[in-house]
Structures are given as structure tokens and as C-alpha cells.
Amino acid sequence: MTHKAQIVSQTLRQIISEMSSVSWLYSRRPGHDFTRKSVLGFEETISILLAMEGKSLNNELLKYFNCSENTPTASAFVQCRSKLLPEAMEILFQRFAAGFGSEGTYKGYRLMAIDGSDIQIPVNPDDHDSFFPAKEGVRPRNLIHLNAMYDLINRTYSDVVIEGSQVCNEQRALTQMVDRSKIMPAILIADRGYEAYNTLAHVQEKGWKFLFRVKDGTSGIVSGLDLPAEDEFDICFDLCLTNKETNAVKELLKDRNHYKKIHYGHQFDYLPLHNRKKNPTVLYRLSFRVVRFRISDSLVETIITNLDSDNFPPNVLKKLYNMRWGIETSFRCLKYTIGLLHFHAKKVEHILQEVFARLIMYNYSELIISCVIVQNGGRKHTYKVNFTAAVQICRQLLCGNVSPPNVETLIAKYLLPIRPSRSYSRKPSTSGLVSFTYRIA
């Protein structure tokens, strides 16, 4: 029998091997880099990046090569990783992510959540896209913003866009990931901040469904609609959008629930950029529901969706939106368990190598964990795999120190009870960069 852990591991190895066979495509100096036989060849360099944890670079190399006398120095490894083009690890991530994730669906849809998270990197005032100068007692810092699309059922990242936090645009990143995705069909779930008529139109044009939490009051996109002053409602809208303003259009715009003008300066990709009087009025039709429901005695939430009301009544929408929390917990695991906060470089292009390496390692671990059968055996609680222990075991599989059948058995030994009734108040805090001089020994 072929174990899924073996399939996952072989798939990753095969992609790396295929990239290695045309390594000149991913090298800075084609025909020169990675041409000589060396301990640090193309495949080994990528494998080391994938296996890195939070230790110093010398200790990472000693661990990977089992303290062999042929262990390369940190300087040699830095020279080898510099030969890789910045796009190499991103391509590896995209190819590996595309090979899995179609197994789990909800009513035939892939459930995709989208969100972003800031990551602090070494201070570099010359990097204007990510540098924030010191002010009001806050030290200067550099931040990059990770925009991610996450499969909530299969628990893997399907796509990411990384930008400097000074120039990041979450709505633009969303449209990029939606437009280039090959997933069909899907429900895209997003929190407040992503709602805009342009992003909804991109999801509609893709043939996907959207489920976005929106702002109440005067600042959200639904503020221009005539909504009832009630705590709970479910109303369908068939809205025609235009960026033209003639006397005839002004008359139409009086019907706020059927016509909407996209103001100059607001991006909308499905209407002409320039409108002259002689040109006919172009209308873009956007159909959706606005649903408000109570989540506690004192709190209500408003969402906008194009899911049909028969198969997705408000109680189902509430359940679906609650599942979006999976991407939040994945960020925590990515940063603190996989080690996204521990970089081994100061150059942005090398940091991006490690970001994509951590994303690959996260997907690699989750895909292997998904095939582990947890036996509850009449216990008081339902149990799940201990993700922290499982990641360490998966790293050993990647390094060839454990075989696939033993991996699943070993992971199943490390379990944690599931206590769904437990909740803790969220305490947002800024995570600082871990200095090179304070690494795990």
C-alpha cells in the first residue's frame, strides 16, 4: 500500500528534481551556477532552506549533515543560496500547492479564506517599501505583508502575494490571487477591509462565490443601500454599477438599491476608464445578498454574499464565516511552530526564500498530518494531532531520517485533546524580530 506521506514526500522531491534538471532557469548566471559537482548543489541548497528551524546557520547545517566532517560552512551556504533567482522558491511553492488540496469540499465548493499578516524583518532604512521610521517611542522597523489564500478544509496555503507593508494593498493582492487561480468552484471568505465592488466583481467574473464581512455604518460599501434598521435581515440586490454621470444616469441613481456610481479615483476593472458623452452608458451588473445576523445578545454582523438563500440560509452563512478563523490559527502555526519569525539573512531576496520555504513546509506537514488516523478509543475528549511534534517528525522525513510508514505511526502517538468550549480573549501584540545573536543553540 502506498502511504499518503510517501506520495507527498515523493511529489515534493520530484518537483525539486525537475527544477534541478533545468537549474539554469532558476540561476542568476545560467550555464555557470550549479554546474560543478558539489556538496551544496541545487537540490541540497533548496532542501536545507526547507529544513531550517530557528537555530543559527552553522547549527542548521550541522544538524542537516548530521555533524559530518563534510559539513559546509555558513559562508559556503550563503554563496550557494545567492545563486538562486528570487523566483525559484516561489515557483516551487506554487507547483507543490497546485498538486494537492482538491479532496476536501463543502457542498462541492472549495472553501478559500483570504487574509494578511505583517512580518518583521531586519531593519534596513534603504528599503523604502517596508521601512517605518521611529516615532513616539517605537523603534524603527521593516515590515513585509503576507497576503495569503488558504484552503480551510484541506488546511493548506494555495497562493500568496508578498509586499512591503508601506506599499501593500490587500484588495489588489486579492484580485491578483483570484484571477490567476485554477481552482473551480470555490467560496471566498474574507474579513472587513477586503470589501469593494471591484473585488466582488473579480470573484463573480471568476465564477466563484463570495462571503465577505462588511462594515456597518457610513464607511462600508453597503452604506449607499437602503437597508432596514433591524438586527437581522436577508435582502437580495441586483445592482447596476456605472462610472458615467449624465442626466439620464442621475435619474437612475435615485434608485439606490438598483444603481450605483463608481466615483472617479475608485478602481473598477470592468468599466471603461474614459467616458465621453457620445459613448453609450455601460452598466456592470452585480448580484448579491446583504445578510445581518446576531452573534451575541449585544453584537450583530453584516455580510455580503452571492450564495443562494435556499442552500445557504443565514445560519449556514454564520457557520461558514466562523470557519474563516482557520486562517488566523494557521498564521500562528506558521510563525511560531514552523519558524517564520526566525530568518537567517538580512537581504530581502533571501528572506523571501525562507518565507516561501516555511509556506512549503507548512503545506508539507499538514498534508502528511491529514492522512494520520487518530484513535479516540472511548476517551473523554476527542483528540487531534499535536502539530508542533508533527512538524518535527515531518522535517525528519524530509531529511530522510525516517520512512513514510513510520511517520504516520509516530505522529499518531503525539495527540492533544480538543476542547471547543474553551475561549480566550485576543491580545494583539507586535512580534519583534529574533536577533541572530539570540538563536536556539
Contacts in CASP RR format, 6 or more apart in sequence:
PFRMAT RR
TARGET T0000
AUTHOR 0000-0000-0000
METHOD contacts of the structure
MODEL  1
MTHKAQIVSQTLRQIISEMSSVSWLYSRRPGHDFTRKSVLGFEETISILL
AMEGKSLNNELLKYFNCSENTPTASAFVQCRSKLLPEAMEILFQRFAAGF
GSEGTYKGYRLMAIDGSDIQIPVNPDDHDSFFPAKEGVRPRNLIHLNAMY
DLINRTYSDVVIEGSQVCNEQRALTQMVDRSKIMPAILIADRGYEAYNTL
AHVQEKGWKFLFRVKDGTSGIVSGLDLPAEDEFDICFDLCLTNKETNAVK
ELLKDRNHYKKIHYGHQFDYLPLHNRKKNPTVLYRLSFRVVRFRISDSLV
ETIITNLDSDNFPPNVLKKLYNMRWGIETSFRCLKYTIGLLHFHAKKVEH
ILQEVFARLIMYNYSELIISCVIVQNGGRKHTYKVNFTAAVQICRQLLCG
NVSPPNVETLIAKYLLPIRPSRSYSRKPSTSGLVSFTYRIA
3 371 0 8 1.000
3 404 0 8 1.000
3 405 0 8 1.000
3 407 0 8 1.000
3 408 0 8 1.000
4 367 0 8 1.000
4 368 0 8 1.000
4 370 0 8 1.000
4 371 0 8 1.000
5 368 0 8 1.000
5 371 0 8 1.000
5 397 0 8 1.000
5 404 0 8 1.000
5 405 0 8 1.000
5 407 0 8 1.000
5 408 0 8 1.000
6 404 0 8 1.000
6 405 0 8 1.000
8 100 0 8 1.000
8 364 0 8 1.000
8 367 0 8 1.000
8 368 0 8 1.000
9 364 0 8 1.000
9 368 0 8 1.000
9 397 0 8 1.000
9 398 0 8 1.000
9 404 0 8 1.000
11 96 0 8 1.000
11 99 0 8 1.000
11 100 0 8 1.000
12 96 0 8 1.000
12 360 0 8 1.000
12 364 0 8 1.000
12 398 0 8 1.000
15 92 0 8 1.000
15 95 0 8 1.000
15 96 0 8 1.000
16 43 0 8 1.000
16 46 0 8 1.000
16 47 0 8 1.000
16 92 0 8 1.000
17 43 0 8 1.000
19 25 0 8 1.000
19 26 0 8 1.000
19 42 0 8 1.000
19 46 0 8 1.000
19 88 0 8 1.000
19 91 0 8 1.000
19 92 0 8 1.000
20 34 0 8 1.000
20 42 0 8 1.000
20 43 0 8 1.000
23 33 0 8 1.000
23 34 0 8 1.000
23 42 0 8 1.000
24 30 0 8 1.000
24 31 0 8 1.000
24 33 0 8 1.000
24 34 0 8 1.000
26 42 0 8 1.000
26 84 0 8 1.000
26 85 0 8 1.000
26 87 0 8 1.000
26 88 0 8 1.000
26 91 0 8 1.000
27 33 0 8 1.000
27 34 0 8 1.000
27 42 0 8 1.000
27 83 0 8 1.000
27 84 0 8 1.000
27 85 0 8 1.000
28 82 0 8 1.000
28 83 0 8 1.000
28 84 0 8 1.000
28 85 0 8 1.000
29 83 0 8 1.000
33 83 0 8 1.000
34 41 0 8 1.000
34 42 0 8 1.000
34 83 0 8 1.000
38 80 0 8 1.000
39 70 0 8 1.000
39 72 0 8 1.000
40 48 0 8 1.000
40 72 0 8 1.000
40 76 0 8 1.000
40 77 0 8 1.000
40 80 0 8 1.000
41 80 0 8 1.000
45 77 0 8 1.000
45 80 0 8 1.000
45 81 0 8 1.000
45 83 0 8 1.000
45 84 0 8 1.000
46 84 0 8 1.000
46 88 0 8 1.000
46 89 0 8 1.000
46 92 0 8 1.000
47 64 0 8 1.000
47 398 0 8 1.000
47 399 0 8 1.000
48 60 0 8 1.000
48 61 0 8 1.000
48 64 0 8 1.000
48 77 0 8 1.000
49 81 0 8 1.000
49 89 0 8 1.000
49 353 0 8 1.000
49 354 0 8 1.000
49 357 0 8 1.000
50 357 0 8 1.000
50 360 0 8 1.000
50 361 0 8 1.000
50 364 0 8 1.000
50 398 0 8 1.000
51 60 0 8 1.000
51 63 0 8 1.000
51 64 0 8 1.000
51 395 0 8 1.000
51 398 0 8 1.000
51 399 0 8 1.000
52 60 0 8 1.000
52 342 0 8 1.000
52 344 0 8 1.000
52 354 0 8 1.000
52 357 0 8 1.000
53 60 0 8 1.000
53 63 0 8 1.000
53 339 0 8 1.000
53 342 0 8 1.000
53 395 0 8 1.000
53 440 0 8 1.000
54 60 0 8 1.000
54 339 0 8 1.000
54 342 0 8 1.000
54 434 0 8 1.000
54 439 0 8 1.000
54 440 0 8 1.000
55 63 0 8 1.000
55 439 0 8 1.000
55 440 0 8 1.000
55 441 0 8 1.000
56 344 0 8 1.000
56 436 0 8 1.000
56 439 0 8 1.000
56 441 0 8 1.000
57 74 0 8 1.000
57 77 0 8 1.000
57 78 0 8 1.000
57 344 0 8 1.000
58 73 0 8 1.000
58 74 0 8 1.000
59 439 0 8 1.000
59 440 0 8 1.000
59 441 0 8 1.000
60 344 0 8 1.000
61 71 0 8 1.000
61 72 0 8 1.000
61 73 0 8 1.000
61 74 0 8 1.000
61 77 0 8 1.000
62 71 0 8 1.000
64 399 0 8 1.000
65 71 0 8 1.000
65 72 0 8 1.000
78 345 0 8 1.000
81 345 0 8 1.000
81 350 0 8 1.000
81 353 0 8 1.000
82 350 0 8 1.000
84 353 0 8 1.000
86 349 0 8 1.000
86 352 0 8 1.000
86 353 0 8 1.000
88 353 0 8 1.000
89 352 0 8 1.000
89 353 0 8 1.000
89 356 0 8 1.000
89 357 0 8 1.000
89 360 0 8 1.000
90 352 0 8 1.000
90 356 0 8 1.000
92 356 0 8 1.000
92 360 0 8 1.000
93 157 0 8 1.000
93 160 0 8 1.000
93 356 0 8 1.000
93 359 0 8 1.000
93 360 0 8 1.000
93 363 0 8 1.000
94 159 0 8 1.000
96 360 0 8 1.000
96 363 0 8 1.000
96 364 0 8 1.000
97 156 0 8 1.000
97 157 0 8 1.000
97 158 0 8 1.000
97 159 0 8 1.000
97 363 0 8 1.000
98 158 0 8 1.000
98 182 0 8 1.000
100 154 0 8 1.000
100 156 0 8 1.000
100 363 0 8 1.000
100 367 0 8 1.000
101 110 0 8 1.000
101 151 0 8 1.000
101 154 0 8 1.000
101 156 0 8 1.000
101 158 0 8 1.000
102 110 0 8 1.000
103 154 0 8 1.000
104 110 0 8 1.000
104 153 0 8 1.000
104 154 0 8 1.000
105 111 0 8 1.000
105 153 0 8 1.000
106 153 0 8 1.000
106 187 0 8 1.000
106 320 0 8 1.000
107 311 0 8 1.000
108 185 0 8 1.000
109 185 0 8 1.000
109 186 0 8 1.000
109 187 0 8 1.000
109 209 0 8 1.000
110 151 0 8 1.000
110 153 0 8 1.000
110 154 0 8 1.000
110 183 0 8 1.000
110 185 0 8 1.000
110 186 0 8 1.000
110 187 0 8 1.000
111 151 0 8 1.000
111 152 0 8 1.000
111 153 0 8 1.000
111 186 0 8 1.000
111 187 0 8 1.000
111 189 0 8 1.000
111 320 0 8 1.000
111 323 0 8 1.000
112 149 0 8 1.000
112 150 0 8 1.000
112 151 0 8 1.000
112 152 0 8 1.000
112 158 0 8 1.000
112 183 0 8 1.000
112 186 0 8 1.000
112 187 0 8 1.000
112 188 0 8 1.000
112 189 0 8 1.000
113 149 0 8 1.000
113 150 0 8 1.000
113 152 0 8 1.000
113 188 0 8 1.000
113 189 0 8 1.000
113 190 0 8 1.000
113 323 0 8 1.000
113 324 0 8 1.000
113 326 0 8 1.000
113 327 0 8 1.000
114 147 0 8 1.000
114 148 0 8 1.000
114 149 0 8 1.000
114 150 0 8 1.000
114 174 0 8 1.000
114 177 0 8 1.000
114 188 0 8 1.000
114 189 0 8 1.000
114 190 0 8 1.000
114 194 0 8 1.000
114 327 0 8 1.000
115 147 0 8 1.000
115 148 0 8 1.000
115 150 0 8 1.000
115 190 0 8 1.000
115 191 0 8 1.000
115 324 0 8 1.000
115 327 0 8 1.000
115 328 0 8 1.000
115 331 0 8 1.000
116 145 0 8 1.000
116 146 0 8 1.000
116 147 0 8 1.000
116 148 0 8 1.000
116 170 0 8 1.000
116 331 0 8 1.000
117 145 0 8 1.000
117 146 0 8 1.000
117 148 0 8 1.000
117 331 0 8 1.000
117 335 0 8 1.000
118 143 0 8 1.000
118 144 0 8 1.000
118 145 0 8 1.000
118 146 0 8 1.000
118 165 0 8 1.000
119 143 0 8 1.000
119 144 0 8 1.000
119 145 0 8 1.000
119 146 0 8 1.000
119 335 0 8 1.000
119 340 0 8 1.000
119 341 0 8 1.000
119 355 0 8 1.000
120 141 0 8 1.000
120 142 0 8 1.000
120 143 0 8 1.000
120 341 0 8 1.000
120 430 0 8 1.000
120 431 0 8 1.000
120 432 0 8 1.000
120 433 0 8 1.000
121 130 0 8 1.000
121 142 0 8 1.000
121 143 0 8 1.000
121 144 0 8 1.000
121 343 0 8 1.000
121 348 0 8 1.000
121 351 0 8 1.000
121 433 0 8 1.000
122 142 0 8 1.000
122 343 0 8 1.000
122 346 0 8 1.000
122 351 0 8 1.000
122 433 0 8 1.000
123 131 0 8 1.000
123 140 0 8 1.000
123 141 0 8 1.000
123 142 0 8 1.000
124 130 0 8 1.000
124 131 0 8 1.000
124 142 0 8 1.000
124 346 0 8 1.000
124 348 0 8 1.000
125 131 0 8 1.000
125 133 0 8 1.000
125 140 0 8 1.000
127 142 0 8 1.000
127 348 0 8 1.000
128 166 0 8 1.000
129 163 0 8 1.000
129 164 0 8 1.000
129 166 0 8 1.000
129 167 0 8 1.000
130 142 0 8 1.000
130 143 0 8 1.000
130 144 0 8 1.000
130 164 0 8 1.000
130 165 0 8 1.000
130 166 0 8 1.000
130 348 0 8 1.000
131 140 0 8 1.000
131 141 0 8 1.000
131 142 0 8 1.000
131 166 0 8 1.000
132 140 0 8 1.000
132 141 0 8 1.000
132 142 0 8 1.000
132 143 0 8 1.000
132 165 0 8 1.000
132 166 0 8 1.000
133 140 0 8 1.000
134 140 0 8 1.000
141 432 0 8 1.000
141 433 0 8 1.000
143 164 0 8 1.000
143 165 0 8 1.000
143 166 0 8 1.000
144 162 0 8 1.000
144 163 0 8 1.000
144 164 0 8 1.000
144 165 0 8 1.000
144 348 0 8 1.000
144 351 0 8 1.000
144 355 0 8 1.000
145 162 0 8 1.000
145 163 0 8 1.000
145 164 0 8 1.000
145 165 0 8 1.000
145 168 0 8 1.000
145 170 0 8 1.000
146 160 0 8 1.000
146 162 0 8 1.000
146 355 0 8 1.000
147 160 0 8 1.000
147 161 0 8 1.000
147 162 0 8 1.000
147 163 0 8 1.000
147 168 0 8 1.000
147 170 0 8 1.000
147 173 0 8 1.000
147 174 0 8 1.000
147 177 0 8 1.000
148 157 0 8 1.000
148 159 0 8 1.000
148 160 0 8 1.000
148 327 0 8 1.000
148 331 0 8 1.000
149 157 0 8 1.000
149 158 0 8 1.000
149 159 0 8 1.000
149 160 0 8 1.000
149 177 0 8 1.000
149 181 0 8 1.000
150 156 0 8 1.000
150 157 0 8 1.000
150 158 0 8 1.000
150 326 0 8 1.000
150 327 0 8 1.000
150 330 0 8 1.000
151 157 0 8 1.000
151 158 0 8 1.000
152 189 0 8 1.000
152 323 0 8 1.000
152 324 0 8 1.000
152 326 0 8 1.000
152 327 0 8 1.000
154 366 0 8 1.000
154 370 0 8 1.000
155 326 0 8 1.000
155 330 0 8 1.000
155 366 0 8 1.000
155 370 0 8 1.000
156 362 0 8 1.000
156 363 0 8 1.000
156 366 0 8 1.000
156 367 0 8 1.000
157 330 0 8 1.000
157 359 0 8 1.000
157 362 0 8 1.000
157 363 0 8 1.000
158 181 0 8 1.000
158 183 0 8 1.000
159 177 0 8 1.000
159 180 0 8 1.000
159 181 0 8 1.000
160 177 0 8 1.000
160 356 0 8 1.000
160 359 0 8 1.000
161 173 0 8 1.000
161 176 0 8 1.000
161 177 0 8 1.000
162 352 0 8 1.000
162 355 0 8 1.000
163 169 0 8 1.000
163 173 0 8 1.000
170 193 0 8 1.000
170 194 0 8 1.000
171 193 0 8 1.000
171 194 0 8 1.000
171 196 0 8 1.000
171 198 0 8 1.000
171 199 0 8 1.000
174 190 0 8 1.000
174 194 0 8 1.000
174 199 0 8 1.000
174 202 0 8 1.000
175 198 0 8 1.000
175 199 0 8 1.000
175 202 0 8 1.000
175 269 0 8 1.000
178 188 0 8 1.000
178 199 0 8 1.000
178 202 0 8 1.000
178 203 0 8 1.000
178 206 0 8 1.000
178 208 0 8 1.000
179 202 0 8 1.000
179 206 0 8 1.000
181 206 0 8 1.000
184 207 0 8 1.000
184 208 0 8 1.000
185 207 0 8 1.000
185 208 0 8 1.000
185 209 0 8 1.000
186 208 0 8 1.000
186 209 0 8 1.000
187 208 0 8 1.000
187 209 0 8 1.000
187 210 0 8 1.000
187 211 0 8 1.000
187 307 0 8 1.000
187 320 0 8 1.000
188 203 0 8 1.000
188 208 0 8 1.000
188 209 0 8 1.000
188 210 0 8 1.000
188 211 0 8 1.000
188 212 0 8 1.000
189 210 0 8 1.000
189 211 0 8 1.000
189 212 0 8 1.000
189 320 0 8 1.000
189 321 0 8 1.000
189 323 0 8 1.000
189 324 0 8 1.000
190 210 0 8 1.000
190 211 0 8 1.000
190 212 0 8 1.000
190 213 0 8 1.000
190 324 0 8 1.000
191 212 0 8 1.000
191 213 0 8 1.000
191 324 0 8 1.000
192 212 0 8 1.000
192 213 0 8 1.000
192 214 0 8 1.000
192 215 0 8 1.000
193 215 0 8 1.000
194 212 0 8 1.000
195 212 0 8 1.000
195 213 0 8 1.000
195 214 0 8 1.000
195 215 0 8 1.000
195 220 0 8 1.000
195 221 0 8 1.000
195 304 0 8 1.000
196 221 0 8 1.000
196 266 0 8 1.000
196 267 0 8 1.000
197 221 0 8 1.000
197 241 0 8 1.000
197 260 0 8 1.000
197 262 0 8 1.000
197 266 0 8 1.000
197 268 0 8 1.000
197 286 0 8 1.000
198 266 0 8 1.000
198 267 0 8 1.000
198 268 0 8 1.000
198 269 0 8 1.000
199 212 0 8 1.000
200 210 0 8 1.000
200 212 0 8 1.000
200 286 0 8 1.000
200 288 0 8 1.000
200 304 0 8 1.000
200 306 0 8 1.000
201 241 0 8 1.000
201 268 0 8 1.000
201 269 0 8 1.000
201 270 0 8 1.000
201 284 0 8 1.000
201 286 0 8 1.000
202 269 0 8 1.000
203 209 0 8 1.000
203 210 0 8 1.000
203 306 0 8 1.000
204 210 0 8 1.000
204 286 0 8 1.000
204 287 0 8 1.000
204 306 0 8 1.000
205 270 0 8 1.000
209 305 0 8 1.000
209 306 0 8 1.000
209 307 0 8 1.000
210 288 0 8 1.000
210 304 0 8 1.000
210 305 0 8 1.000
210 306 0 8 1.000
211 303 0 8 1.000
211 304 0 8 1.000
211 305 0 8 1.000
211 307 0 8 1.000
211 317 0 8 1.000
211 320 0 8 1.000
211 321 0 8 1.000
212 303 0 8 1.000
212 304 0 8 1.000
212 305 0 8 1.000
213 301 0 8 1.000
213 302 0 8 1.000
213 303 0 8 1.000
213 321 0 8 1.000
214 220 0 8 1.000
214 221 0 8 1.000
214 222 0 8 1.000
214 290 0 8 1.000
214 302 0 8 1.000
214 303 0 8 1.000
214 304 0 8 1.000
215 221 0 8 1.000
215 222 0 8 1.000
215 223 0 8 1.000
215 302 0 8 1.000
216 222 0 8 1.000
216 300 0 8 1.000
216 302 0 8 1.000
217 223 0 8 1.000
221 304 0 8 1.000
222 290 0 8 1.000
222 302 0 8 1.000
222 304 0 8 1.000
224 256 0 8 1.000
224 260 0 8 1.000
225 237 0 8 1.000
225 256 0 8 1.000
225 257 0 8 1.000
225 290 0 8 1.000
226 256 0 8 1.000
226 257 0 8 1.000
227 233 0 8 1.000
227 235 0 8 1.000
227 290 0 8 1.000
227 292 0 8 1.000
228 235 0 8 1.000
230 292 0 8 1.000
231 292 0 8 1.000
231 294 0 8 1.000
231 300 0 8 1.000
232 292 0 8 1.000
232 293 0 8 1.000
232 294 0 8 1.000
232 300 0 8 1.000
232 314 0 8 1.000
233 290 0 8 1.000
233 291 0 8 1.000
233 292 0 8 1.000
234 289 0 8 1.000
234 290 0 8 1.000
234 291 0 8 1.000
234 292 0 8 1.000
234 309 0 8 1.000
234 313 0 8 1.000
234 314 0 8 1.000
235 289 0 8 1.000
235 290 0 8 1.000
235 291 0 8 1.000
236 287 0 8 1.000
236 288 0 8 1.000
236 289 0 8 1.000
236 309 0 8 1.000
237 257 0 8 1.000
237 258 0 8 1.000
237 287 0 8 1.000
237 288 0 8 1.000
237 289 0 8 1.000
237 290 0 8 1.000
238 258 0 8 1.000
238 285 0 8 1.000
238 287 0 8 1.000
239 257 0 8 1.000
239 258 0 8 1.000
239 259 0 8 1.000
239 260 0 8 1.000
239 285 0 8 1.000
239 286 0 8 1.000
239 287 0 8 1.000
239 288 0 8 1.000
240 252 0 8 1.000
240 258 0 8 1.000
240 259 0 8 1.000
240 260 0 8 1.000
240 283 0 8 1.000
240 284 0 8 1.000
240 285 0 8 1.000
240 286 0 8 1.000
241 260 0 8 1.000
241 261 0 8 1.000
241 262 0 8 1.000
241 268 0 8 1.000
241 271 0 8 1.000
241 283 0 8 1.000
241 284 0 8 1.000
241 285 0 8 1.000
241 286 0 8 1.000
242 249 0 8 1.000
242 259 0 8 1.000
242 260 0 8 1.000
242 261 0 8 1.000
242 262 0 8 1.000
242 271 0 8 1.000
242 281 0 8 1.000
242 282 0 8 1.000
242 283 0 8 1.000
242 284 0 8 1.000
243 261 0 8 1.000
243 262 0 8 1.000
243 263 0 8 1.000
243 264 0 8 1.000
243 268 0 8 1.000
243 271 0 8 1.000
243 272 0 8 1.000
243 275 0 8 1.000
244 275 0 8 1.000
244 279 0 8 1.000
244 281 0 8 1.000
244 282 0 8 1.000
245 261 0 8 1.000
246 277 0 8 1.000
246 281 0 8 1.000
248 281 0 8 1.000
249 259 0 8 1.000
249 261 0 8 1.000
249 281 0 8 1.000
252 258 0 8 1.000
252 259 0 8 1.000
253 259 0 8 1.000
253 260 0 8 1.000
253 261 0 8 1.000
262 268 0 8 1.000
262 271 0 8 1.000
268 284 0 8 1.000
270 284 0 8 1.000
271 282 0 8 1.000
271 284 0 8 1.000
272 279 0 8 1.000
272 282 0 8 1.000
275 282 0 8 1.000
287 306 0 8 1.000
288 304 0 8 1.000
288 305 0 8 1.000
288 306 0 8 1.000
289 304 0 8 1.000
289 305 0 8 1.000
289 306 0 8 1.000
289 307 0 8 1.000
289 309 0 8 1.000
290 302 0 8 1.000
290 303 0 8 1.000
290 304 0 8 1.000
291 302 0 8 1.000
291 303 0 8 1.000
291 304 0 8 1.000
291 305 0 8 1.000
291 314 0 8 1.000
291 317 0 8 1.000
292 300 0 8 1.000
292 301 0 8 1.000
292 302 0 8 1.000
292 303 0 8 1.000
293 300 0 8 1.000
293 301 0 8 1.000
293 303 0 8 1.000
293 314 0 8 1.000
293 315 0 8 1.000
293 317 0 8 1.000
293 318 0 8 1.000
294 300 0 8 1.000
295 301 0 8 1.000
295 318 0 8 1.000
301 321 0 8 1.000
303 317 0 8 1.000
303 321 0 8 1.000
305 312 0 8 1.000
305 317 0 8 1.000
307 317 0 8 1.000
312 320 0 8 1.000
330 362 0 8 1.000
333 362 0 8 1.000
333 387 0 8 1.000
334 340 0 8 1.000
334 358 0 8 1.000
334 359 0 8 1.000
334 362 0 8 1.000
335 341 0 8 1.000
335 431 0 8 1.000
337 387 0 8 1.000
337 388 0 8 1.000
337 391 0 8 1.000
338 358 0 8 1.000
338 361 0 8 1.000
338 362 0 8 1.000
338 365 0 8 1.000
338 391 0 8 1.000
339 358 0 8 1.000
340 354 0 8 1.000
340 355 0 8 1.000
340 358 0 8 1.000
341 431 0 8 1.000
341 432 0 8 1.000
341 433 0 8 1.000
341 434 0 8 1.000
342 434 0 8 1.000
342 439 0 8 1.000
343 350 0 8 1.000
343 351 0 8 1.000
343 354 0 8 1.000
343 433 0 8 1.000
344 350 0 8 1.000
344 354 0 8 1.000
344 436 0 8 1.000
345 351 0 8 1.000
345 353 0 8 1.000
345 354 0 8 1.000
361 391 0 8 1.000
361 394 0 8 1.000
361 395 0 8 1.000
361 398 0 8 1.000
364 394 0 8 1.000
364 398 0 8 1.000
365 387 0 8 1.000
365 390 0 8 1.000
365 391 0 8 1.000
365 394 0 8 1.000
368 390 0 8 1.000
368 394 0 8 1.000
368 397 0 8 1.000
368 407 0 8 1.000
368 408 0 8 1.000
368 411 0 8 1.000
369 385 0 8 1.000
369 387 0 8 1.000
369 390 0 8 1.000
369 394 0 8 1.000
369 411 0 8 1.000
371 408 0 8 1.000
372 385 0 8 1.000
372 390 0 8 1.000
372 408 0 8 1.000
372 411 0 8 1.000
372 412 0 8 1.000
373 408 0 8 1.000
373 412 0 8 1.000
374 383 0 8 1.000
374 384 0 8 1.000
374 385 0 8 1.000
374 412 0 8 1.000
374 415 0 8 1.000
375 412 0 8 1.000
376 382 0 8 1.000
376 383 0 8 1.000
379 417 0 8 1.000
380 417 0 8 1.000
381 417 0 8 1.000
381 418 0 8 1.000
381 419 0 8 1.000
382 417 0 8 1.000
382 418 0 8 1.000
383 415 0 8 1.000
383 416 0 8 1.000
383 417 0 8 1.000
383 418 0 8 1.000
384 415 0 8 1.000
384 416 0 8 1.000
384 417 0 8 1.000
384 418 0 8 1.000
385 411 0 8 1.000
385 412 0 8 1.000
385 414 0 8 1.000
385 415 0 8 1.000
385 416 0 8 1.000
386 414 0 8 1.000
386 415 0 8 1.000
386 416 0 8 1.000
389 411 0 8 1.000
389 414 0 8 1.000
390 411 0 8 1.000
390 414 0 8 1.000
393 402 0 8 1.000
393 407 0 8 1.000
393 410 0 8 1.000
393 411 0 8 1.000
393 414 0 8 1.000
394 407 0 8 1.000
394 411 0 8 1.000
396 402 0 8 1.000
397 403 0 8 1.000
397 404 0 8 1.000
397 407 0 8 1.000
402 410 0 8 1.000
END
